[in-house]
């Protein structure tokens, strides 16, 4: 008996697999003489005739749109035909196996391999989203690892049947339990962020050997995806933060495609094999760190501030028969610890300021009481309220301009601290700060810049009254921060060194005296793809201007 012939052209050979959306066949295109894959889209049995016609039209329209995408990571759609009232999608036949098969047969994949797959899939999804297509069913079973080395995402234009509100039926949810984004489960519109969530779940499954929300039943998987947090991925190495960022429940807090691509590409261990045997000087590390790593002398607890990390480095030379064999190096990541130290130092400064103000308030209270006892109540009232209006005006200005409470507290505290040191800290009239990035990073940036400005203003107090001005505004979608001081200004040749470890204006002992403040500020700025410019206007000290682009939605 001859194999069935579809649309008078495609000879069906054998089924390759089936799922909730239909069955895929290997077929032969007798017109062009090539093998293809043909997928029959199975429509719900309970669908009315009108609904079936609409769904067929939708499948045809989406298939035509997918056919317009020319990308090596997206399976090519050749044709769409209707037979027996069902749509059939004719696609490129990709020889290979699915990512699901690879995990089932080989076990969890190495993080480096998962990172490479993730980059290919991100490129494919970016191309699809640019064409207005949302996949809605990104999962290991829909990722093909081709024999020619490509990573190919299949089923574009098929799982988008529920994307048109006019075609959505009550209770009809396409996708695979455990890989459907939470917002889709809440019946909210799907967008590119929904595909990125599913991608995170698929990569998680590849690295860990099972999906983050795999459960015994489909309903349990759906419930877990909607309400539970993903377990920490213990096998994923440096990919773990990226996977968890993709799996954020709130689409607004989920990392975008650009950020995901950068973080996957930079994940530790991805290119480790490519670095083995290369000279340290060729790795693109900061010169100071290279000098420490290759030093013939031992180094102990040296602090190095990179673009994103704070490292404590120890080295010990190894010799054999008076011949230098190399160095044993120990690296400790102190990024979070250093950030905490800075926050504790800020709290300590605030506490000292409050103690000073309490002492001063006690002196003023005694004076007020004495004036009342001397029969001069009018003078007592004037003395007590002399500074009240100014302080209240500053508080109202900060609270009204700064919507982020942590930042408002920082500015009020820094203002009080500066006042105790004899420096006026002013907030510009056009200041309006929204929490466009992590408030902790804004505190790191503004707090350290203000500290530096206060020190500079005190240094120049003999020439002009010490003053620091803080301004913030939005320009073209970016947050612009400006901190100006009345100090002696900055030598332009010293600017590059200001944001490296060791450059400091402080002379105190302890954590604040190690020259890390501006280095940490610069690190936080780079982490958000921002820039900083230092200028010295004539007779007005220095101005630090920071541009922080709005985070990717």
C-alpha positions in Angstrom: 0.0 0.0 0.0 1.5 3.4 -1.0 2.2 6.0 1.6 -0.4 8.7 1.9 0.1 11.7 -0.4 -0.7 15.1 1.1 -1.9 17.9 -1.2 -0.8 15.9 -4.2 2.8 16.6 -3.3 4.1 15.5 0.1 4.4 11.7 0.6 4.1 10.8 4.3 6.8 8.3 5.3 6.8 7.8 9.0 5.7 9.6 12.2 8.6 11.3 14.0 6.7 12.3 17.2 3.5 13.7 18.6 2.4 16.2 21.3 -0.5 18.2 22.5 -0.6 20.3 19.3 -0.4 17.5 16.8 1.8 14.9 15.1 5.0 15.4 13.1 5.8 13.2 10.1 8.8 12.6 7.9 7.7 13.2 4.3 9.1 13.5 0.8 8.4 16.5 -1.3 7.9 14.9 -4.7 7.9 18.2 -6.6 11.3 19.3 -5.3 12.7 15.9 -4.5 13.7 16.6 -0.9 12.7 15.3 2.6 10.7 17.6 4.8 8.9 17.5 8.1 5.1 17.8 8.1 3.1 18.7 11.2 -0.6 18.1 11.4 -2.3 20.5 13.8 -4.9 18.8 15.8 -7.9 21.0 16.7 -10.0 20.5 19.8 -12.8 18.0 19.3 -15.3 20.3 21.0 -14.5 23.3 18.7 -17.4 24.5 16.6 -17.2 24.6 12.8 -16.7 28.4 12.9 -13.9 28.0 15.5 -12.2 25.3 13.5 -12.2 27.6 10.4 -10.8 30.5 12.4 -8.1 28.3 13.9 -7.1 27.0 10.5 -6.9 30.5 9.2 -4.8 31.5 12.2 -2.4 28.6 11.7 -2.0 29.5 8.0 -1.4 33.2 8.8 1.2 32.5 11.5 2.9 29.9 9.4 3.2 32.4 6.6 4.7 35.0 9.1 7.1 32.4 10.4 8.2 31.6 6.8 9.3 35.2 6.4 11.9 34.8 9.2 15.3 33.8 7.8 17.4 32.7 10.8 19.5 29.6 11.2 18.1 29.0 14.7 14.5 28.9 13.5 13.1 25.9 11.6 12.2 27.0 8.1 8.5 26.8 7.1 8.1 25.8 3.5 4.3 25.6 3.1 1.0 25.3 4.8 -1.9 23.2 3.4 -5.3 22.1 4.6 -6.4 18.5 4.3 -9.4 16.8 5.9 -10.3 20.2 7.4 -7.0 20.2 9.4 -4.0 22.5 8.8 -0.6 20.8 7.9 2.6 22.8 8.3 5.5 21.8 5.9 8.9 22.5 7.4 12.6 22.0 7.1 13.6 18.5 8.2 16.3 18.9 10.9 18.3 15.8 11.3 19.4 15.4 15.0 17.8 15.0 18.3 15.9 17.2 20.7 17.4 18.8 23.8 14.9 16.7 25.8 16.4 13.5 24.2 19.9 14.7 25.0 19.1 15.2 28.6 17.2 11.9 28.8 20.0 9.9 27.1 23.1 11.7 28.4 22.0 13.3 31.7 22.4 16.9 32.7 24.4 19.0 30.2 27.6 20.8 31.2 27.0 24.5 32.0 29.3 25.6 29.2 27.1 23.6 26.7 23.9 24.9 28.1 25.3 28.5 27.8 26.1 27.9 24.1 22.6 26.5 23.5 21.1 29.5 25.4 22.9 32.0 23.3 21.6 30.4 20.1 18.1 30.3 21.4 18.2 33.9 22.5 19.3 34.9 19.0 16.4 32.9 17.5 13.8 34.4 19.9 15.1 37.9 19.3 14.6 37.4 15.5 11.1 36.0 16.1 10.1 38.7 18.5 11.3 41.3 16.0 8.9 39.8 13.5 6.0 40.0 16.0 5.9 36.3 16.8 5.7 34.8 20.3 6.5 31.2 20.5 4.6 30.3 23.7 6.0 26.7 23.9 9.7 27.0 24.4 10.7 23.7 26.0 13.5 21.1 25.6 11.3 19.0 23.3 11.1 21.9 20.9 14.8 22.6 20.8 16.6 20.5 18.1 20.3 19.8 18.3 21.1 19.4 14.6 23.9 17.2 13.3 25.4 20.2 11.6 25.9 21.9 14.9 23.0 24.2 14.8 20.5 24.8 17.7 17.1 25.1 16.1 13.8 26.2 17.7 10.8 24.4 16.2 7.0 25.0 16.2 7.0 28.7 15.4 3.6 29.8 14.2 2.0 26.8 15.8 1.8 27.5 19.5 0.7 31.0 18.8 -2.9 29.9 18.1 -4.1 31.4 21.3 -2.5 34.8 20.7 -5.5 36.4 18.9 -8.2 37.2 21.5 -10.9 36.6 18.9 -9.6 33.0 18.6 -9.1 32.2 22.2 -11.6 29.7 23.7 -12.4 29.5 27.4 -10.3 26.8 29.0 -8.0 26.5 25.9 -4.3 26.9 27.0 -1.6 25.8 24.6 1.9 25.0 25.9 3.5 22.4 28.2 3.0 22.4 31.9 6.0 23.6 33.8 7.1 25.7 30.8 4.2 28.1 30.6 5.0 31.6 32.0 3.0 32.6 35.1 1.4 35.6 33.4 -0.1 33.2 30.8 -1.5 31.1 33.6 -3.1 34.2 35.0 -4.7 34.8 31.6 -2.7 37.9 31.0 -1.3 38.8 27.5 1.8 37.0 26.5 4.8 38.9 25.2 8.5 38.4 24.6 9.1 38.1 28.4 6.8 35.0 28.4 9.1 33.3 26.0 12.2 34.3 28.0 10.6 32.7 31.1 10.0 29.5 29.2 13.6 29.7 27.9 14.9 29.9 31.5 12.9 26.8 32.4 14.2 24.9 29.4 17.8 25.8 30.1 17.3 25.0 33.8 16.1 21.5 32.7 19.1 21.0 30.5 21.6 21.9 33.2 19.8 20.3 36.2 18.4 17.2 34.5 14.8 18.1 35.3 12.6 21.2 34.9 12.2 23.6 37.8 8.5 22.8 38.1 8.4 19.2 37.1 5.7 17.5 39.1 3.8 14.2 39.1 0.7 15.7 37.4 0.1 18.5 34.8 -2.1 20.4 37.3 0.6 20.2 40.0 3.2 21.5 37.5 1.0 24.4 36.5 0.4 25.3 40.1 4.1 25.2 40.9 4.9 27.4 38.0 2.3 29.9 39.1 3.0 30.0 42.9 6.4 28.4 43.7 9.9 29.7 43.3 12.4 27.6 41.3 14.8 25.6 43.4 18.3 26.9 43.3 20.1 25.3 40.3 23.0 23.5 41.9 24.5 22.1 38.7 24.4 25.2 36.7 27.5 27.0 38.0 27.8 30.6 36.8 24.5 30.2 34.9 22.5 30.0 38.1 21.9 33.8 38.5 20.9 34.1 34.8 18.4 31.2 35.1 16.8 32.6 38.2 16.6 36.0 36.6 14.7 34.6 33.6 12.4 32.7 36.0 11.2 35.8 37.9 7.4 35.5 38.3 6.8 39.2 37.6 7.5 40.0 33.9 8.6 43.5 34.8 11.3 42.1 37.0 12.4 39.5 34.6 15.8 40.1 32.8 15.4 41.0 29.1 17.0 39.4 26.1 20.0 41.8 25.9 20.8 41.4 29.6 20.4 37.6 29.4 22.6 37.4 26.4 25.3 39.4 28.1 25.1 37.4 31.3 25.0 34.0 29.6 28.0 35.0 27.5 29.9 36.1 30.6 28.9 33.1 32.8 31.9 31.7 34.6 33.2 28.5 33.1 31.7 29.0 29.7 35.1 29.7 28.0 37.4 28.2 30.6 38.8 25.6 28.2 39.7 28.4 25.8 41.7 30.2 28.5 43.9 27.3 29.6 47.5 27.7 28.7 47.2 31.4 27.8 49.5 34.0 29.5 47.9 36.0 32.2 48.8 39.2 30.4 46.7 38.1 27.4 43.4 37.6 29.4 42.3 41.3 29.4 42.6 41.7 33.1 43.4 45.1 34.8 47.2 45.9 34.8 47.3 46.0 38.6 45.8 42.5 38.9 48.1 41.1 36.2 51.1 42.5 38.1 49.9 40.9 41.3 49.3 37.5 39.7 52.8 37.3 38.1 54.7 38.9 40.9 57.8 37.1 42.1 57.1 38.3 45.6 54.2 36.9 47.7 51.2 39.1 48.0 48.8 39.1 51.0 45.2 40.2 51.0 45.4 42.7 48.2 42.1 44.2 47.2 41.3 44.5 43.5 38.2 46.2 42.2 37.2 45.0 38.7 34.3 46.0 36.5 31.8 44.0 38.5 33.6 42.3 41.4 35.8 43.1 44.4 38.5 40.4 44.8 40.9 39.8 47.7 44.1 38.2 46.2 46.8 36.2 47.8 49.8 34.7 45.9 52.7 32.5 46.9 55.6 31.8 44.5 56.5 28.2 43.8 60.2 27.3 43.3 61.9 24.1 42.5 65.7 23.9 42.8 65.9 27.7 42.8 63.8 27.8 39.6 60.6 29.8 39.5 57.7 27.5 38.6 54.8 29.9 38.9 52.5 31.2 41.6 49.7 29.6 43.6 46.9 32.1 43.7 43.9 32.4 46.0 41.0 34.6 45.0 38.2 35.5 47.4 35.1 37.3 46.2 34.3 40.1 48.6 31.9 42.0 46.5 28.9 41.5 48.7 30.9 41.8 51.9 32.5 45.1 50.7 29.1 46.5 49.8 27.8 45.5 53.3 30.9 47.2 54.9 30.1 50.4 53.0 26.5 50.3 54.1 27.5 49.7 57.7 30.0 52.6 57.5 27.2 54.8 56.2 24.9 53.8 59.1 27.8 54.5 61.5 28.2 58.0 60.0 24.4 58.6 60.4 24.5 57.4 64.0 27.4 59.7 64.9 25.6 62.6 63.2 22.4 61.8 65.2 24.5 61.7 68.5 26.0 65.1 67.6 22.6 66.6 66.9 21.2 65.1 70.1 24.0 66.8 72.1 23.4 70.1 70.3 19.7 69.8 70.9 20.3 69.3 74.6 22.4 72.5 74.8 19.6 74.5 73.0 16.9 73.1 75.2 18.8 74.2 78.3 19.2 77.7 76.7 15.4 77.9 76.0 14.6 76.9 79.6 16.9 79.5 80.9 15.4 82.2 78.7 11.9 81.3 79.9 13.1 81.4 83.6 14.6 84.8 82.9 11.2 86.1 81.8 12.1 86.3 78.1 9.6 83.9 76.4 9.7 85.7 73.1 13.4 85.3 72.7 13.1 81.7 73.8 10.6 81.0 71.0 12.8 82.8 68.4 15.9 80.9 69.5 14.1 77.5 69.4 12.6 78.0 66.0 15.5 79.7 64.3 16.6 76.7 62.2 13.3 74.8 62.2 12.0 76.3 59.0 15.2 75.6 57.1 15.3 72.0 58.2 11.7 71.4 57.4 12.1 72.9 54.0 15.0 70.6 53.2 13.0 67.6 54.4 10.0 68.5 52.3 12.2 69.1 49.3 13.8 65.7 49.5 10.7 63.8 50.3 8.8 65.5 47.5 11.5 64.9 44.9 12.7 61.5 45.7 10.2 58.7 45.4 12.5 56.0 46.6 12.5 56.0 50.5 16.0 54.5 50.8 17.4 57.3 48.7 15.4 60.0 50.5 16.8 58.7 53.8 20.3 58.7 52.4 20.1 62.3 51.2 18.6 63.5 54.5 21.3 61.6 56.5 24.1 62.9 54.3 22.7 66.4 54.6 22.8 66.2 58.4 26.3 64.6 58.3 27.6 67.3 56.0 26.1 70.0 58.3 27.9 68.5 61.3 31.2 68.9 59.3 30.4 72.5 58.3 29.4 71.8 54.7 26.1 72.9 53.2 24.5 70.1 51.1 21.9 71.5 48.7 19.4 69.6 46.5 18.8 71.3 43.2 15.3 72.6 42.4 14.9 70.3 39.3 15.8 67.1 41.2 13.4 64.2 40.7 14.7 60.8 41.4 12.8 57.6 40.5 14.0 54.1 41.5 15.0 53.2 37.9 17.7 50.8 39.2 18.4 48.8 42.3 18.2 51.4 45.2 21.3 49.7 46.7 23.3 50.6 43.7 22.0 54.2 43.7 23.0 54.4 47.4 26.5 53.2 46.5 26.8 55.7 43.6 25.3 58.8 45.3 26.6 58.0 48.8 30.2 57.7 47.7 30.1 60.7 45.3 28.6 62.9 48.1 31.3 61.7 50.6 34.0 62.5 48.1 32.4 65.9 47.4 32.1 66.8 51.1 35.8 66.0 51.7 36.7 68.1 48.7 34.6 71.0 49.9 36.3 71.0 53.3 39.7 70.9 51.6 38.8 74.1 49.7 37.1 75.9 52.6 39.9 78.5 52.9 39.0 79.8 49.4 35.2 79.6 49.3 32.4 78.5 51.7 32.2 74.7 51.6 29.1 73.6 49.6 27.9 70.4 47.8 25.0 70.4 45.3 23.2 67.3 44.3 21.0 67.2 41.2 19.1 64.4 39.5 16.9 64.5 36.4 15.7 62.3 33.5 17.2 62.9 30.0 16.1 60.8 27.1 15.1 57.9 29.2 18.3 57.9 31.3 18.8 59.0 34.9 21.4 61.8 35.2 23.0 62.4 38.5 25.2 65.4 39.2 27.3 66.0 42.4 29.2 69.3 42.5 31.5 70.6 45.2 33.2 73.9 46.1 36.6 72.3 46.5 39.9 72.9 44.7 38.9 70.9 41.6 40.4 67.8 40.0 43.5 67.5 37.9 42.3 66.0 34.6 45.3 63.6 34.6 44.1 62.2 37.9 40.6 61.3 36.7 41.4 57.7 35.5 43.0 56.9 38.8 40.1 58.2 40.9 37.9 55.1 40.1 40.6 52.6 41.0 41.3 51.0 44.3 43.5 53.2 46.5 42.5 56.7 45.4 41.0 58.4 48.4 40.3 61.8 50.0 39.9 60.3 53.4 42.6 60.1 56.1 40.6 58.1 58.7 41.4 54.6 59.8 39.2 51.6 59.2 37.0 50.5 56.2 36.5 54.1 55.0 40.2 54.7 54.5 41.1 52.1 51.9 40.2 54.1 48.7 37.3 51.9 47.7 34.4 54.4 47.7 34.8 55.8 44.2 36.0 52.4 42.9 32.7 50.9 44.1 30.7 53.7 42.7 32.4 53.3 39.3 31.8 49.5 39.5 28.0 50.1 40.1 27.9 52.5 37.2 29.5 50.1 34.9 27.2 47.3 36.1 24.3 49.3 34.7 26.1 50.2 31.5 26.3 53.8 32.7 29.0 56.4 32.3 30.6 59.0 34.5 32.3 62.3 33.6 34.4 64.6 35.8 34.7 68.3 35.0 36.3 71.2 36.8 34.4 74.4 35.9 36.3 77.7 36.5 36.3 78.7 40.2 33.6 76.1 41.2 35.4 72.9 42.3 34.5 69.6 40.5 31.3 68.2 39.0 30.7 64.4 38.7 28.0 63.6 36.1 26.6 60.1 35.9 24.4 58.8 33.1 22.4 55.6 33.9 20.3 54.2 31.1 16.9 52.9 31.9 17.0 49.1 32.5 15.7 46.9 29.6 12.0 46.2 30.0 
